[in-house]
Amino acid sequence: MSGTRIDGTRDGDRLLITLHGSLDAMSVEALQSQLYDLTRLHDLIGLTGPVRQIHIDVAGVDFCDAAGLRMLVAARRVAEARQATCHLLGPQPHLRWLLHATRADDLFDS
């Protein structure tokens, strides 16, 4: 997973997850585990209530393949299961194209 990382911060009922690097078959398994840990951790320490909005900043994603897209869709399902909204922030043109071509862009709130 060299060069790929995930960070998370919470502000009230909003969880901001920032992804950097490549979302590909080599990095996705570790990223999915970290994503789950982040949402779970922020639910546990959230003194103001559960996470209701998950914002995923993908502006720093320089490559995304089908495995990466599956991870983003899985994150959206995690949000839905928690009765939260899921937003993608700043997708680069290659990711916007992939989302549009697979009709996955309709899955994320604007």
Disulfide bonds with the S-S distance in Angstrom:
none
